[in-house]
């Protein structure tokens, strides 16, 4: 089991939006939830398996996805592969969370469209910065029919 650091203080402007965290370990979800608790306008939801993550990503349209690479049913690479068309269309950005240093799986997921990756244990400044970048990109690419999107 991998743990994340939860004793750090936020140094970033408040984050806002919805984030789907695909994570099977309850402790890791709770720690990320705690790390992000200083951002009241950020809604964090959880999927415990890769299949559930793909389904929730398509039904709930999160602004960003935090994705554990090691899930009990399908791999993080497979999740990214299944969501690659949505990722390419700018529906959301995927941030990989992995206990592994840069390896072939991370490279494959990045080549399929993952936005960024963080190595566990994740520290608050790195998590906030990655989410800030992912959410900023999403905000700039809101579809025309989505609230806050550009109208022609």
Backbone as ProteinMPNN parsed JSONL, in Angstrom:
{"seq_chain_A": "XXXXXXXXXXXXXXXXXXXXXXXXXXXXXXXXXXXXXXXXXXXXXXXXXXXXXXXXXXXXXXXXXXXXXXXXXXXXXXXXXXXXXXXXXXXXXXXXXXXXXXXXXXXXXXXXXXXXXXXXXXXXXXXXXXXXXXXXXXXXXXXXXXXXXXXX", "coords_chain_A": {"N_chain_A": [[0.845, -1.182, 0.0], [0.534, 2.219, -0.792], [1.276, 5.391, 0.539], [0.24, 8.813, 0.931], [1.45, 12.131, 1.426], [0.044, 14.137, 3.964], [0.285, 16.381, 5.571], [0.895, 18.887, 4.701], [0.583, 22.379, 3.805], [-1.615, 24.323, 1.772], [-0.421, 26.082, -1.062], [-1.296, 27.258, -3.279], [-3.543, 29.077, -5.439], [-7.1, 28.887, -4.875], [-8.619, 25.909, -6.066], [-11.039, 24.948, -8.502], [-13.783, 23.016, -9.654], [-14.647, 19.739, -10.952], [-13.372, 16.625, -9.957], [-12.539, 13.397, -10.751], [-11.439, 10.663, -9.007], [-9.827, 7.792, -9.582], [-9.315, 5.15, -7.799], [-8.417, 2.348, -5.929], [-7.604, 1.9, -3.31], [-8.73, 2.743, -0.198], [-7.472, 4.315, 1.77], [-5.654, 5.866, 0.318], [-7.416, 7.386, -1.228], [-8.72, 8.803, 0.829], [-6.571, 10.274, 1.852], [-5.853, 11.95, -0.326], [-8.25, 13.291, -0.545], [-8.172, 14.632, 1.902], [-5.866, 16.216, 1.489], [-6.818, 17.924, -0.473], [-8.838, 19.261, 0.777], [-8.782, 21.925, 1.459], [-9.796, 23.312, -0.625], [-12.685, 24.39, -1.228], [-14.311, 24.678, -3.484], [-13.78, 22.615, -5.106], [-14.811, 19.589, -6.273], [-14.538, 16.317, -5.347], [-14.8, 13.092, -6.504], [-15.134, 9.522, -6.347], [-14.036, 6.555, -7.991], [-13.762, 3.085, -7.709], [-12.72, 1.104, -9.292], [-11.216, 0.393, -12.498], [-13.094, -0.011, -14.557], [-15.398, 1.175, -13.439], [-14.407, 3.75, -13.269], [-14.09, 4.498, -15.987], [-16.777, 4.418, -16.776], [-17.94, 6.353, -15.028], [-16.49, 8.606, -15.795], [-17.477, 9.053, -18.342], [-20.195, 9.431, -17.832], [-20.409, 11.428, -15.879], [-18.782, 13.523, -16.629], [-16.239, 14.786, -15.598], [-14.002, 17.508, -14.75], [-11.348, 16.934, -14.512], [-9.256, 14.008, -14.148], [-7.903, 11.962, -11.704], [-5.806, 9.261, -11.726], [-5.081, 6.117, -10.589], [-2.528, 3.875, -11.392], [-2.484, 1.158, -10.911], [-4.96, -0.935, -10.698], [-7.684, -3.023, -9.513], [-9.107, -4.386, -11.524], [-8.803, -3.554, -14.359], [-5.939, -2.141, -16.011], [-4.377, 1.089, -15.436], [-3.417, 2.031, -17.851], [-5.191, 0.83, -19.647], [-7.55, 2.117, -18.913], [-6.966, 4.749, -19.729], [-6.642, 4.229, -22.459], [-9.275, 3.464, -23.174], [-10.558, 5.849, -22.75], [-9.407, 7.531, -24.539], [-10.406, 8.857, -26.865], [-12.19, 10.697, -25.743], [-10.383, 12.149, -24.21], [-8.747, 13.214, -26.236], [-10.604, 14.879, -27.428], [-10.756, 16.859, -25.586], [-12.346, 16.591, -23.347], [-11.637, 16.078, -20.704], [-8.747, 16.13, -18.536], [-6.229, 13.786, -17.75], [-4.51, 12.818, -14.928], [-1.958, 10.849, -13.956], [-1.421, 8.809, -11.129], [1.067, 7.186, -9.52], [2.992, 4.609, -7.965], [5.234, 3.928, -9.155], [8.303, 4.893, -10.637], [9.099, 6.819, -13.585], [8.214, 4.751, -16.159], [7.697, 2.147, -18.613], [4.913, 1.698, -18.663], [3.842, 4.125, -17.744], [4.823, 5.788, -19.757], [3.435, 4.694, -21.967], [0.774, 5.286, -21.238], [0.931, 8.067, -21.227], [1.45, 8.494, -23.93], [-0.977, 7.779, -24.949], [-2.566, 9.836, -24.22], [-2.673, 10.764, -21.564], [-2.297, 13.474, -19.326], [-0.41, 14.241, -17.426], [1.908, 12.995, -14.93], [2.249, 11.88, -11.56], [4.375, 10.832, -8.943], [3.783, 8.633, -6.305], [4.845, 8.817, -2.909], [2.562, 11.482, -3.043], [2.954, 14.961, -2.863], [1.393, 17.847, -1.471], [1.87, 20.468, -2.801], [2.721, 19.637, -5.402], [0.524, 18.11, -6.265], [-1.552, 20.019, -6.221], [-0.52, 21.849, -8.095], [-0.434, 20.301, -10.447], [-3.174, 19.664, -10.75], [-4.13, 22.274, -10.972], [-2.997, 23.052, -13.447], [-4.254, 21.173, -15.144], [-6.982, 21.766, -14.765], [-7.02, 24.411, -15.623], [-6.473, 24.176, -18.348], [-8.753, 22.758, -19.098], [-10.74, 24.654, -18.5], [-10.234, 26.57, -20.455], [-11.004, 25.203, -22.706], [-13.74, 24.726, -22.732], [-16.61, 23.273, -24.12], [-18.842, 24.686, -26.607], [-21.536, 24.281, -25.981], [-21.558, 23.889, -23.291], [-22.002, 25.069, -19.914], [-20.6, 28.247, -19.435], [-19.034, 28.019, -21.619], [-17.69, 29.074, -24.841], [-19.595, 31.084, -27.041], [-20.572, 31.308, -30.445]], "CA_chain_A": [[0.0, 0.0, 0.0], [1.262, 3.46, -0.907], [0.637, 6.482, 1.267], [0.466, 10.151, 0.429], [1.696, 13.086, 2.497], [-1.158, 14.93, 4.212], [0.532, 17.391, 6.595], [1.35, 20.115, 4.079], [-0.379, 23.465, 3.649], [-1.82, 24.765, 0.397], [0.315, 27.277, -1.476], [-1.838, 27.62, -4.586], [-4.869, 29.693, -5.461], [-8.141, 27.863, -4.766], [-8.974, 25.132, -7.25], [-12.466, 24.712, -8.623], [-14.179, 22.089, -10.693], [-14.912, 18.387, -10.476], [-12.256, 15.706, -10.178], [-12.803, 11.981, -10.519], [-10.23, 9.959, -8.578], [-9.98, 6.353, -9.78], [-8.386, 4.617, -6.792], [-9.008, 1.228, -5.195], [-7.195, 1.937, -1.901], [-9.494, 3.755, 0.541], [-6.572, 5.225, 2.489], [-5.117, 6.836, -0.641], [-8.487, 8.326, -1.551], [-8.924, 9.661, 1.997], [-5.454, 11.202, 1.958], [-5.999, 12.969, -1.368], [-9.4, 14.09, -0.126], [-7.674, 15.518, 2.945], [-4.957, 17.187, 0.884], [-7.572, 18.888, -1.272], [-9.956, 19.803, 1.563], [-8.667, 23.379, 1.518], [-10.364, 23.865, -1.855], [-14.115, 24.089, -1.116], [-14.98, 24.685, -4.784], [-13.317, 21.439, -5.842], [-15.62, 18.414, -5.924], [-13.787, 15.092, -5.578], [-15.613, 11.876, -6.477], [-14.275, 8.344, -6.424], [-14.359, 5.281, -8.616], [-12.857, 2.131, -7.077], [-12.165, 0.204, -10.295], [-11.034, 1.013, -13.795], [-14.38, -0.031, -15.276], [-16.237, 2.213, -12.847], [-13.81, 5.027, -13.641], [-14.458, 4.787, -17.376], [-18.214, 4.692, -16.784], [-18.221, 7.637, -14.362], [-15.914, 9.677, -16.61], [-18.388, 9.3, -19.464], [-21.517, 9.873, -17.387], [-20.356, 12.606, -15.007], [-18.006, 14.576, -17.302], [-15.415, 15.565, -14.673], [-13.052, 18.44, -15.365], [-10.039, 16.258, -14.498], [-9.266, 12.668, -13.563], [-6.708, 11.416, -11.06], [-5.903, 7.847, -12.059], [-4.106, 5.164, -10.089], [-2.128, 2.992, -12.497], [-2.655, -0.245, -10.535], [-6.33, -1.131, -10.26], [-7.949, -4.458, -9.368], [-9.744, -5.026, -12.677], [-8.052, -3.227, -15.574], [-4.813, -1.254, -15.712], [-4.525, 2.502, -15.742], [-3.207, 2.185, -19.295], [-6.437, 0.459, -20.315], [-8.509, 3.203, -18.66], [-6.609, 5.845, -20.626], [-6.939, 3.794, -23.826], [-10.724, 3.52, -23.384], [-11.003, 7.245, -22.706], [-8.518, 8.328, -25.387], [-11.166, 9.761, -27.738], [-12.686, 11.788, -24.889], [-9.21, 12.952, -23.862], [-8.362, 13.951, -27.445], [-11.628, 15.894, -27.666], [-10.656, 17.876, -24.544], [-13.399, 16.409, -22.344], [-10.987, 16.155, -19.394], [-7.327, 15.812, -18.498], [-5.942, 12.674, -16.848], [-3.25, 12.867, -14.194], [-1.636, 9.524, -13.424], [-0.784, 8.702, -9.82], [1.688, 5.873, -9.527], [4.108, 4.37, -7.059], [6.368, 3.623, -10.021], [8.986, 5.992, -11.32], [8.82, 6.79, -15.017], [8.449, 3.429, -16.729], [7.035, 1.934, -19.895], [3.465, 1.862, -18.504], [3.562, 5.561, -17.688], [5.058, 6.304, -21.109], [2.316, 4.272, -22.818], [-0.406, 6.074, -20.866], [1.158, 9.438, -21.693], [1.314, 8.501, -25.39], [-2.406, 7.623, -25.239], [-3.269, 11.079, -23.925], [-2.606, 11.239, -20.18], [-1.817, 14.849, -19.289], [0.729, 14.396, -16.525], [1.956, 11.93, -13.941], [2.867, 12.168, -10.268], [4.827, 9.626, -8.259], [3.43, 8.548, -4.891], [3.859, 9.644, -2.198], [2.311, 12.785, -3.651], [2.966, 16.091, -1.938], [0.335, 18.813, -1.772], [2.177, 21.446, -3.862], [2.754, 18.98, -6.716], [-0.847, 17.738, -6.607], [-2.277, 21.252, -6.534], [0.004, 22.418, -9.335], [-0.893, 19.457, -11.558], [-4.612, 19.898, -10.918], [-4.293, 23.64, -11.468], [-2.72, 23.039, -14.883], [-5.294, 20.391, -15.824], [-8.242, 22.497, -14.707], [-6.879, 25.619, -16.444], [-6.628, 23.739, -19.74], [-10.163, 22.406, -19.264], [-11.525, 25.884, -18.502], [-10.033, 27.237, -21.743], [-11.556, 24.399, -23.795], [-15.137, 24.354, -22.5], [-17.388, 23.226, -25.361], [-19.797, 25.771, -26.799], [-22.833, 23.985, -25.375], [-21.378, 23.671, -21.86], [-22.064, 26.349, -19.188], [-19.326, 28.949, -19.401], [-18.339, 27.816, -22.896], [-17.739, 30.167, -25.807], [-20.669, 31.065, -28.018], [-20.126, 31.995, -31.659]], "C_chain_A": [[0.885, 1.239, 0.0], [0.528, 4.529, -0.121], [1.033, 7.804, 0.648], [0.675, 11.079, 1.61], [0.463, 13.953, 2.709], [-0.946, 16.062, 5.21], [0.922, 18.74, 6.012], [0.214, 21.121, 3.942], [-0.44, 23.892, 2.189], [-1.03, 26.031, 0.117], [-0.254, 27.842, -2.773], [-3.179, 28.314, -4.42], [-5.922, 28.584, -5.396], [-8.446, 27.206, -6.115], [-10.483, 24.983, -7.296], [-12.754, 23.822, -9.815], [-14.466, 20.73, -10.089], [-13.765, 17.477, -10.89], [-12.715, 14.3, -9.817], [-11.481, 11.334, -10.147], [-10.51, 8.466, -8.678], [-8.9, 5.695, -8.935], [-9.056, 3.509, -6.006], [-8.665, 1.238, -3.711], [-7.903, 3.086, -1.175], [-8.599, 4.764, 1.235], [-6.0, 6.272, 1.537], [-6.174, 7.854, -1.043], [-8.677, 9.308, -0.39], [-7.798, 10.683, 2.139], [-5.521, 12.297, 0.898], [-7.171, 13.886, -1.038], [-8.979, 15.084, 0.95], [-6.751, 16.6, 2.402], [-5.729, 18.296, 0.175], [-8.705, 19.556, -0.502], [-9.906, 21.321, 1.699], [-9.214, 24.079, 0.285], [-11.864, 23.556, -1.89], [-14.864, 24.07, -2.449], [-14.517, 23.543, -5.682], [-14.112, 20.237, -5.352], [-14.852, 17.161, -6.332], [-14.726, 13.901, -5.449], [-14.698, 10.695, -6.763], [-14.897, 7.236, -7.26], [-13.322, 4.296, -8.082], [-12.242, 1.134, -8.051], [-11.989, 0.972, -11.6], [-12.326, 1.08, -14.589], [-15.312, 1.055, -14.756], [-15.712, 3.597, -13.217], [-14.176, 5.437, -15.055], [-15.931, 5.176, -17.441], [-18.529, 6.06, -16.18], [-17.645, 8.804, -15.154], [-16.869, 10.05, -17.734], [-19.742, 9.835, -19.016], [-21.48, 11.183, -16.606], [-19.54, 13.756, -15.579], [-17.173, 15.412, -16.32], [-14.497, 16.515, -15.438], [-11.66, 17.829, -15.451], [-10.211, 14.889, -13.844], [-7.898, 12.399, -12.951], [-6.826, 9.912, -11.209], [-4.751, 7.052, -11.477], [-3.78, 4.206, -11.225], [-2.382, 1.52, -12.199], [-4.027, -0.439, -9.909], [-6.653, -2.617, -10.247], [-8.519, -5.142, -10.606], [-8.989, -4.781, -13.982], [-6.959, -2.229, -15.201], [-5.165, 0.201, -16.007], [-4.328, 2.776, -17.222], [-4.497, 1.885, -20.045], [-7.509, 1.527, -20.097], [-8.234, 4.358, -19.624], [-6.936, 5.47, -22.075], [-8.437, 3.919, -24.119], [-11.266, 4.945, -23.421], [-10.251, 8.129, -23.705], [-9.267, 9.274, -26.332], [-11.706, 10.953, -26.948], [-11.543, 12.731, -24.522], [-8.808, 13.821, -25.052], [-9.34, 15.081, -27.757], [-11.599, 17.002, -26.612], [-11.713, 17.762, -23.473], [-12.854, 16.548, -20.926], [-9.516, 15.839, -19.559], [-7.117, 14.73, -17.447], [-4.558, 12.858, -16.248], [-3.039, 11.493, -13.574], [-1.006, 9.659, -12.05], [-0.22, 7.296, -9.729], [2.8, 5.79, -8.497], [5.383, 4.106, -7.853], [6.99, 4.898, -10.559], [8.635, 5.877, -12.796], [9.194, 5.424, -15.577], [7.634, 3.295, -18.006], [5.514, 2.108, -19.792], [3.069, 3.332, -18.469], [3.748, 6.17, -19.077], [3.928, 5.928, -22.062], [1.077, 5.105, -22.528], [-0.266, 7.522, -21.335], [0.983, 9.507, -23.22], [-0.147, 8.35, -25.819], [-3.219, 8.852, -24.845], [-3.27, 11.532, -22.482], [-1.861, 12.572, -20.166], [-0.505, 14.977, -18.528], [0.785, 13.183, -15.615], [2.683, 12.411, -12.696], [3.235, 10.845, -9.613], [4.413, 9.713, -6.793], [4.704, 8.28, -4.091], [3.779, 11.049, -2.794], [2.315, 13.851, -2.569], [1.959, 17.129, -2.418], [0.721, 19.812, -2.862], [2.184, 20.831, -5.261], [1.348, 18.613, -7.178], [-1.651, 18.97, -7.005], [-1.819, 21.847, -7.868], [-0.479, 21.628, -10.547], [-2.381, 19.656, -11.806], [-4.879, 21.3, -11.451], [-4.057, 23.723, -12.97], [-3.824, 22.311, -15.65], [-6.617, 21.153, -15.862], [-8.185, 23.773, -15.547], [-7.052, 25.276, -17.912], [-8.087, 23.439, -20.017], [-11.004, 23.671, -19.354], [-11.408, 26.613, -19.836], [-10.721, 26.511, -22.884], [-12.996, 23.988, -23.562], [-15.884, 24.353, -23.838], [-18.433, 24.33, -25.409], [-21.114, 25.528, -26.089], [-22.731, 23.773, -23.876], [-21.46, 25.028, -21.153], [-20.692, 26.974, -19.103], [-18.536, 28.803, -20.682], [-18.508, 29.018, -23.819], [-18.933, 29.997, -26.735], [-20.187, 31.798, -29.26], [-21.181, 32.928, -32.164]], "O_chain_A": [[1.88, 1.291, 0.722], [-0.702, 4.568, -0.115], [2.032, 7.903, -0.065], [0.133, 10.838, 2.688], [-0.11, 14.456, 1.742], [-1.926, 16.656, 5.66], [1.25, 19.657, 6.765], [-0.962, 20.758, 3.962], [0.555, 23.831, 1.467], [-0.974, 26.939, 0.946], [0.276, 28.819, -3.303], [-3.858, 28.163, -3.405], [-5.658, 27.459, -5.82], [-8.517, 27.867, -7.152], [-11.136, 24.902, -6.256], [-12.069, 23.867, -10.837], [-14.523, 20.58, -8.868], [-13.26, 17.547, -12.01], [-13.214, 14.053, -8.719], [-10.505, 11.444, -10.89], [-11.34, 7.937, -7.938], [-7.725, 5.682, -9.303], [-10.148, 3.702, -5.471], [-9.385, 0.627, -2.921], [-7.699, 4.256, -1.501], [-8.929, 5.949, 1.285], [-5.873, 7.439, 1.906], [-5.879, 9.041, -1.185], [-8.782, 10.514, -0.611], [-8.046, 11.831, 2.507], [-5.268, 13.462, 1.205], [-7.097, 15.1, -1.226], [-9.381, 16.247, 0.916], [-6.841, 17.76, 2.803], [-5.339, 19.462, 0.219], [-9.457, 20.342, -1.078], [-10.919, 21.936, 2.03], [-9.109, 25.299, 0.161], [-12.278, 22.575, -2.508], [-15.951, 23.498, -2.53], [-14.828, 23.512, -6.873], [-14.091, 19.906, -4.166], [-14.551, 16.961, -7.509], [-15.371, 13.719, -4.417], [-13.625, 10.85, -7.347], [-16.107, 7.013, -7.238], [-12.138, 4.624, -8.007], [-11.333, 0.392, -7.679], [-12.541, 2.057, -11.779], [-12.625, 2.095, -15.219], [-15.941, 1.77, -15.536], [-16.496, 4.516, -13.454], [-14.532, 6.59, -15.299], [-16.288, 6.158, -18.091], [-19.294, 6.835, -16.755], [-18.241, 9.88, -15.188], [-17.048, 11.23, -18.039], [-20.371, 10.609, -19.737], [-22.427, 11.966, -16.671], [-19.605, 14.868, -15.054], [-17.378, 16.622, -16.22], [-14.253, 16.335, -16.631], [-10.884, 18.159, -16.347], [-11.161, 14.643, -13.102], [-6.868, 12.585, -13.599], [-7.855, 9.34, -10.85], [-3.591, 7.277, -11.82], [-4.68, 3.774, -11.945], [-2.485, 0.713, -13.123], [-4.23, -0.143, -8.732], [-5.966, -3.399, -10.905], [-8.423, -6.363, -10.727], [-8.579, -5.738, -14.639], [-7.058, -1.55, -14.178], [-6.118, 0.497, -16.728], [-4.987, 3.646, -17.79], [-4.858, 2.605, -20.976], [-8.291, 1.811, -21.005], [-9.152, 4.882, -20.255], [-7.447, 6.297, -22.831], [-8.828, 4.416, -25.176], [-12.295, 5.216, -24.039], [-10.439, 9.345, -23.715], [-8.801, 10.388, -26.574], [-11.681, 12.085, -27.431], [-11.706, 13.951, -24.523], [-8.558, 15.017, -24.899], [-8.946, 16.119, -28.288], [-12.336, 17.981, -26.728], [-11.965, 18.728, -22.752], [-13.535, 17.076, -20.047], [-9.09, 15.34, -20.601], [-7.744, 14.75, -16.388], [-3.57, 13.031, -16.961], [-3.847, 11.034, -12.766], [-0.157, 10.523, -11.831], [-0.96, 6.32, -9.849], [3.464, 6.782, -8.198], [6.477, 4.066, -7.291], [6.292, 5.856, -10.892], [7.949, 4.94, -13.205], [10.344, 4.994, -15.483], [6.96, 4.237, -18.423], [4.888, 2.608, -20.726], [2.084, 3.735, -19.088], [2.927, 6.972, -19.523], [3.506, 6.749, -22.876], [0.406, 5.575, -23.447], [-1.238, 8.128, -21.786], [0.427, 10.477, -23.735], [-0.514, 8.747, -26.925], [-4.422, 8.911, -25.103], [-3.818, 12.593, -22.183], [-0.903, 12.762, -20.915], [0.392, 15.719, -18.927], [-0.179, 12.423, -15.532], [3.6, 13.23, -12.762], [2.5, 9.863, -9.715], [4.653, 10.717, -6.123], [5.574, 7.559, -4.579], [4.795, 11.708, -3.016], [1.748, 13.663, -1.492], [1.708, 17.267, -3.616], [-0.062, 19.991, -3.796], [1.698, 21.451, -6.207], [1.015, 18.785, -8.351], [-2.351, 18.958, -8.017], [-2.639, 22.295, -8.669], [-0.886, 22.21, -11.552], [-2.803, 19.802, -12.953], [-5.76, 21.489, -12.29], [-4.814, 24.377, -13.687], [-4.275, 22.788, -16.692], [-7.293, 21.174, -16.891], [-9.195, 24.176, -16.123], [-7.71, 26.013, -18.645], [-8.609, 23.823, -21.063], [-11.894, 23.757, -20.201], [-12.378, 27.212, -20.3], [-11.0, 27.114, -23.921], [-13.445, 22.995, -24.133], [-15.8, 25.317, -24.599], [-18.854, 24.845, -24.373], [-21.752, 26.479, -25.637], [-23.747, 23.496, -23.238], [-21.039, 26.038, -21.718], [-19.723, 26.307, -18.74], [-17.47, 29.403, -20.821], [-19.368, 29.87, -23.596], [-19.241, 28.884, -27.163], [-19.474, 32.796, -29.154], [-20.982, 33.594, -33.18]]}, "name": "protein", "num_of_chains": 1, "seq": "XXXXXXXXXXXXXXXXXXXXXXXXXXXXXXXXXXXXXXXXXXXXXXXXXXXXXXXXXXXXXXXXXXXXXXXXXXXXXXXXXXXXXXXXXXXXXXXXXXXXXXXXXXXXXXXXXXXXXXXXXXXXXXXXXXXXXXXXXXXXXXXXXXXXXXXX"}
